[in-house]
Amino acid sequence: MDWPTMMVPKIVSCGYFSHAPDAYEVVYNCPTHIIHLYTYYATARIGDRHYAIEPGAMTITPAGVDSSYSVPEEGRHWCVHFRPAEEAEEPMVSLPEFLSCVGQGLHDSLRRIQTLANRTGGHDAVTRHRESLLLQEFLLAVAEEGNDAGVPVGSTRLDSVLSELTTHIEANLSRPLPVPDLARKVRISQNYLSRRFRERFGQTLPGYILKRRIEMAKYYLEATSLTVGEVAARVGIPDPQYFNKQFRKVAGRSPTAFRRGARTDGQDVRPTET
């Protein structure tokens, strides 16, 4: 869905609503665009497309498009109904219909909009304009966030995401780094992150993490007296047998053989004690 970049939206209604259990029985078709930010598990059908919903996911349903939901248990979601204030002929951005995980900043923005809209005496012109400005900022941030078909490989946004991601990985090699958690950390979908990471680095994200862990392990083996088990724990692979297997896979020899070779190789350059 295209949205004008220079025009603030008109908010029709917003709030934090419940959704009763449903099995696609109720079909919605609204004259306004609708943002849903979910806190529960469900499946959304928007037009002829289905989306798996988890807490933190967001959908934007265009006006006049049928939508229905499969909701196993009652849940709550943030919801904003909005439309353009007037017809616009100006630069447009593309709003994704679905984002698998929305960052905390966007969560906070919707809460601020809802607080303004529902506070006592909050229907004066100044408050309505503040609500609209906040929603426009939210929509432009969502457009920048993109979806699986969105941000080109060479974009500044992608560069920023990958820089944030690799910095986080380097600082947390001793901790578990599952890809779904990393995708949530940088606020983009797992599939999009995996594909773009491979295009940029020439390897999978798990492969990159393993390589960095083994490189760190080599440093510990060469420069410290930590046992192999202690080294394994420090690089986030606490199972010694699994660590040994992964080290061989990357380095071509066992951790013990690497340490022995590194120390032997270094004997020629170390000063002799007198």
C-alpha positions as CSV (number, residue, x, y, z in Angstrom):
1,M,0.0,0.0,0.0
2,D,1.3,3.4,-0.9
3,W,1.2,6.3,1.5
4,P,2.0,10.0,1.0
5,T,5.2,11.2,2.6
6,M,4.2,14.9,3.2
7,M,0.7,14.6,4.5
8,V,-0.4,13.8,8.0
9,P,-3.1,11.1,8.4
10,K,-6.5,11.6,10.1
11,I,-7.0,9.1,13.0
12,V,-10.5,7.8,13.1
13,S,-10.2,5.6,16.2
14,C,-7.5,3.8,18.2
15,G,-7.0,1.8,21.3
16,Y,-5.9,-1.5,22.9
17,F,-8.6,-4.0,22.1
18,S,-9.4,-7.6,22.7
19,H,-10.0,-10.2,20.0
20,A,-12.2,-13.1,20.9
21,P,-11.5,-16.6,19.7
22,D,-12.3,-16.9,16.0
23,A,-11.9,-19.3,13.1
24,Y,-12.2,-16.9,10.1
25,E,-16.0,-16.6,10.9
26,V,-16.0,-12.8,11.0
27,V,-14.9,-11.0,7.8
28,Y,-14.0,-7.3,8.2
29,N,-14.0,-4.7,5.5
30,C,-13.4,-1.2,6.7
31,P,-13.4,2.2,4.9
32,T,-10.2,3.1,6.7
33,H,-6.7,1.7,6.8
34,I,-6.0,-0.3,9.9
35,I,-2.8,-1.0,11.9
36,H,-2.8,-4.0,14.2
37,L,0.1,-4.7,16.6
38,Y,-0.4,-8.1,18.2
39,T,0.4,-9.6,21.6
40,Y,-1.0,-13.1,20.8
41,Y,-0.6,-16.0,18.4
42,A,-3.0,-16.1,15.4
43,T,-3.3,-16.3,11.6
44,A,-4.4,-13.3,9.7
45,R,-6.0,-13.5,6.3
46,I,-5.7,-10.1,4.4
47,G,-7.2,-10.3,0.9
48,D,-5.9,-13.6,-0.4
49,R,-2.7,-13.7,1.7
50,H,-2.2,-15.5,5.0
51,Y,0.3,-14.4,7.7
52,A,1.4,-16.2,10.8
53,I,1.0,-13.8,13.7
54,E,3.2,-13.9,16.9
55,P,3.5,-11.4,19.7
56,G,5.2,-8.3,18.2
57,A,3.9,-8.8,14.7
58,M,2.1,-6.0,12.9
59,T,-0.3,-5.9,9.9
60,I,-1.6,-2.9,7.9
61,T,-4.8,-3.7,6.2
62,P,-5.7,-1.2,3.4
63,A,-9.1,0.3,3.3
64,G,-11.7,-1.8,1.5
65,V,-9.8,-5.1,1.7
66,D,-11.4,-8.1,3.4
67,S,-9.6,-9.5,6.4
68,S,-10.4,-12.3,8.9
69,Y,-8.5,-14.1,11.6
70,S,-8.0,-17.5,13.2
71,V,-7.5,-16.8,16.9
72,P,-7.2,-19.9,19.1
73,E,-7.4,-18.0,22.4
74,E,-8.6,-14.5,23.3
75,G,-5.9,-11.9,23.0
76,R,-5.3,-8.1,22.8
77,H,-3.8,-5.9,20.2
78,W,-3.1,-2.2,19.6
79,C,-5.3,-0.9,16.8
80,V,-5.4,2.4,14.8
81,H,-7.9,3.2,12.1
82,F,-6.8,6.1,9.9
83,R,-7.0,7.6,6.4
84,P,-5.4,10.5,4.5
85,A,-6.6,13.9,5.5
86,E,-7.2,14.7,1.8
87,E,-6.2,13.5,-1.6
88,A,-2.5,13.7,-2.2
89,E,-0.3,14.0,-5.3
90,E,3.2,13.8,-3.9
91,P,6.1,11.4,-3.2
92,M,4.8,8.1,-1.8
93,V,6.3,5.4,0.3
94,S,5.3,1.7,0.3
95,L,3.9,0.4,3.6
96,P,4.4,-3.3,4.2
97,E,1.2,-5.3,4.8
98,F,3.1,-7.5,7.4
99,L,6.1,-7.2,9.7
100,S,7.0,-10.3,11.7
101,C,8.5,-8.3,14.5
102,V,8.2,-4.6,15.4
103,G,10.8,-2.9,17.6
104,Q,10.2,-1.3,21.0
105,G,10.3,2.2,19.5
106,L,7.3,1.5,17.3
107,H,5.4,-0.1,20.2
108,D,6.0,3.0,22.3
109,S,4.8,5.3,19.4
110,L,1.5,3.5,19.2
111,R,1.0,3.7,23.0
112,R,1.7,7.5,22.9
113,I,-0.9,7.9,20.1
114,Q,-3.4,5.9,22.1
115,T,-2.7,7.9,25.3
116,L,-3.2,11.2,23.5
117,A,-6.4,10.0,21.8
118,N,-8.0,8.8,25.0
119,R,-7.0,11.4,27.6
120,T,-9.6,13.6,29.1
121,G,-10.1,16.7,27.0
122,G,-7.9,15.3,24.3
123,H,-10.1,16.2,21.3
124,D,-8.9,19.8,20.8
125,A,-7.2,20.7,17.5
126,V,-3.7,20.8,19.0
127,T,-4.0,17.3,20.4
128,R,-5.5,15.9,17.2
129,H,-2.6,17.4,15.2
130,R,-0.1,15.9,17.6
131,E,-1.7,12.5,17.2
132,S,-1.5,12.8,13.4
133,L,2.1,13.8,13.4
134,L,3.0,10.9,15.7
135,L,1.2,8.5,13.4
136,Q,2.9,9.9,10.3
137,E,6.3,9.5,11.9
138,F,5.2,5.9,12.8
139,L,4.1,5.1,9.2
140,L,7.4,6.5,7.7
141,A,9.4,4.4,10.2
142,V,7.4,1.3,9.2
143,A,8.0,2.1,5.5
144,E,11.7,2.3,6.2
145,E,11.6,-0.9,8.2
146,G,10.4,-2.6,4.9
147,N,9.4,-6.2,4.4
148,D,10.9,-9.2,2.6
149,A,10.6,-7.5,-0.7
150,G,11.7,-4.1,0.6
151,V,15.2,-2.8,1.3
152,P,17.9,-3.1,-1.4
153,V,21.1,-4.8,-0.5
154,G,23.2,-1.6,-0.8
155,S,20.9,0.6,1.2
156,T,22.0,2.7,4.2
157,R,19.2,1.1,6.3
158,L,20.6,-2.4,5.6
159,D,24.2,-1.3,6.3
160,S,23.0,0.1,9.7
161,V,21.1,-3.1,10.5
162,L,24.1,-5.4,9.7
163,S,26.5,-3.1,11.6
164,E,24.2,-3.3,14.6
165,L,23.9,-7.1,14.2
166,T,27.6,-7.9,13.9
167,T,28.4,-5.6,16.9
168,H,25.9,-7.4,19.0
169,I,27.3,-10.8,17.9
170,E,30.9,-9.8,18.8
171,A,29.7,-8.7,22.3
172,N,27.7,-11.8,22.9
173,L,29.7,-14.8,21.5
174,S,29.6,-16.5,24.9
175,R,25.8,-16.4,24.9
176,P,23.2,-18.3,22.8
177,L,22.6,-16.4,19.5
178,P,19.5,-18.0,17.8
179,V,18.6,-16.4,14.5
180,P,15.0,-15.5,15.5
181,D,16.3,-13.6,18.5
182,L,18.8,-11.7,16.3
183,A,16.1,-10.8,13.9
184,R,14.0,-9.4,16.7
185,K,17.0,-7.5,18.0
186,V,17.4,-5.6,14.7
187,R,13.7,-5.4,14.1
188,I,13.4,-7.2,10.7
189,S,12.0,-10.5,9.7
190,Q,14.1,-13.7,10.0
191,N,13.8,-14.6,6.4
192,Y,14.8,-11.2,5.2
193,L,17.7,-11.0,7.6
194,S,19.0,-14.5,6.6
195,R,18.8,-13.7,2.9
196,R,20.4,-10.3,3.0
197,F,23.1,-11.4,5.4
198,R,24.1,-14.2,3.0
199,E,24.2,-11.8,0.1
200,R,26.4,-9.4,2.0
201,F,28.8,-11.8,3.8
202,G,28.7,-14.8,1.4
203,Q,27.7,-17.2,4.2
204,T,24.8,-18.0,6.5
205,L,24.3,-16.2,9.7
206,P,24.8,-19.4,11.8
207,G,28.0,-20.1,9.8
208,Y,29.3,-16.6,10.5
209,I,28.6,-16.9,14.2
210,L,30.4,-20.3,14.3
211,K,33.4,-18.9,12.4
212,R,33.7,-16.0,14.9
213,R,33.4,-18.4,17.8
214,I,36.2,-20.6,16.5
215,E,38.4,-17.6,15.8
216,M,37.9,-16.5,19.4
217,A,38.6,-20.0,20.6
218,K,41.9,-20.0,18.7
219,Y,42.9,-16.9,20.5
220,Y,42.1,-18.4,23.9
221,L,43.9,-21.6,23.1
222,E,47.0,-19.8,21.9
223,A,47.2,-17.0,24.5
224,T,45.8,-18.4,27.7
225,S,46.0,-21.5,29.9
226,L,42.3,-22.1,29.9
227,T,41.3,-25.7,29.5
228,V,39.5,-26.7,26.3
229,G,36.3,-27.0,28.2
230,E,36.7,-23.5,29.6
231,V,37.4,-22.2,26.2
232,A,34.3,-23.9,24.8
233,A,32.1,-22.3,27.4
234,R,33.7,-18.8,26.8
235,V,32.8,-18.9,23.1
236,G,29.2,-20.1,23.6
237,I,29.6,-23.8,22.9
238,P,29.5,-25.3,26.4
239,D,29.3,-29.0,25.2
240,P,33.0,-30.0,24.9
241,Q,32.2,-32.8,22.4
242,Y,30.2,-30.6,20.2
243,F,32.8,-27.8,20.5
244,N,35.5,-30.3,19.5
245,K,33.4,-31.4,16.5
246,Q,32.7,-27.8,15.4
247,F,36.4,-26.7,15.9
248,R,37.6,-29.6,13.7
249,K,35.0,-28.6,11.1
250,V,36.3,-25.1,10.8
251,A,39.9,-25.3,11.8
252,G,40.7,-28.8,10.3
253,R,42.2,-30.2,13.6
254,S,41.2,-30.6,17.2
255,P,41.5,-27.8,19.8
256,T,44.3,-29.7,21.5
257,A,46.2,-30.2,18.3
258,F,45.8,-26.5,17.4
259,R,47.1,-25.4,20.8
260,R,50.1,-27.8,20.6
261,G,50.9,-26.6,17.1
262,A,50.5,-22.9,18.0
263,R,52.9,-23.3,20.9
264,T,55.4,-25.3,18.9
265,D,55.3,-22.7,16.1
266,G,55.9,-19.9,18.6
267,Q,59.0,-21.5,20.2
268,D,61.3,-20.1,17.5
269,V,60.4,-16.5,18.2
270,R,60.2,-16.6,22.0
271,P,63.3,-15.4,23.9
272,T,65.2,-18.1,25.8
273,E,65.1,-17.7,29.6
274,T,68.5,-17.3,31.3
